[in-house]
């Protein structure tokens, strides 16, 4: 079963039942992985909105089958992505997500429309 990578915006779309979340079908979510960097972003958002730490982590990790640590290879890739993504102002978290997709050779799912403009070696699916 091939993996797919969810960025923080896609995870939040699922948690909040936002538009586009319906594109993340149960079959797709059964293959979904998330970077610890992106899950930290989701945790931050949820705790900021009043979730307890435990509930926020449970909700943050619920859309993904597997949580993958940000490793040395991904760090290098994310750093290298600063030039080709600069025009869109992608954050470290965004680049960490893309780096995970590139390292796994797996498609990335996001709610960030600007990512449609990226020309990278990873397939990007924008859910809205």
N, C-alpha and C positions, 0 to 999 in steps of 0.2 A: 504494500500500500504506500503510495507516494505521499510525501508531506506537503502541506501548504503552510505559509507563514502569515500570521495576523499581526498587523501593527496595532498600536494603542487605540487609534480611532476606530478600527474595525471591532476590537474587543469591546470598547465602550458602546458602539452601535448595538451589539448583541445585548449587553447588559441593560441598556436603556430602551431597547426595542425601537431604535431610531430607524428612519427611512434607510433602505439599503440592507438592513440586517437580514431581511428575507432571502437575500442572495447567498447568505452563508448557511447553506442547507445542512441538515443533520449529517448527510454523507460527507460533506466538506469539513464540517467541524470535527468529525471523527478522525480526520487526518491533520488537524490544526496543531501547530506549535507556536510558542511565543518566546521571545527573548526576555531574559530577566530585566533588561533595560526597559523594554516596553511595558512589562508588568509593573515595574516601579512607577512608571508614568501613570498607569491606570490606578494603582494603589494611591498615589498622590491625589489624583482627582477625587476618588471616592472618599478618602479620609477628609479632604477639604470640604466635601459636601455633608459631612456628619456621620458617615459610616464608622463603625468601630473598626479597629485594625483587623480583627479576626474576620468580620463579615466582609470587609473590603477585599481581603486577600482571597477569601472563598469565592466571591463574585468575580474578581479579576482573573482568577485561574479557571473558572468554570467553562469558558468557551474553548479552552485549549486542552488537547489531550496530553501534551507534554510541555514542560517548562525547560528551556535550554539556557544554560549559562553563557554569558558573554565571554568568549575566549580570546586568546591571542590572535588567531587568524581573523576573527571577526573585527577585532580592534584595528588591525592593520587595514582591512578592507574599508571599514567605516572612516578611518582617517584619510584614505586615498579618495574616498567619494566626495570630499569637501570641494574639490575643483569642479567635477561635472554636475554637482547639485547646487553650487553656490548661487546661481541665478534664481533659484526658487527658495533660497534661504532655509534649507532643510536643517533641522536640529540634529544633535548627536543621536537622540533617540530614533529619529527617522532614518538616519544613516545606519544605525545599529540594526534596525529591522531589515533594511535592504541588504546589509552585509550578511545577515543570517540567511536570507533567501539565496544570495549568491553562493555562500559557502555550502549550502545544502543542495544547490541547483533546484530550488523549489520556488513556485510562484508565490508572490506576495499579494495580500489583500489589504486594502486601505479604503478609508472614506475621504482621503485627501485628493480632491479633484486635480490639483496642480501636478500630482505625480504622473498624470497622463502625458505630460511634456518630457518626461525623463526618457533618455535613450541609453539604457543600461543592458547588461547581459543577463538580466533577470526579468521574467514576465511579471507585469504589474496589472492587477485587476482592481479597478475603482468601483466600489459598490454603490455609489450614488453620483 
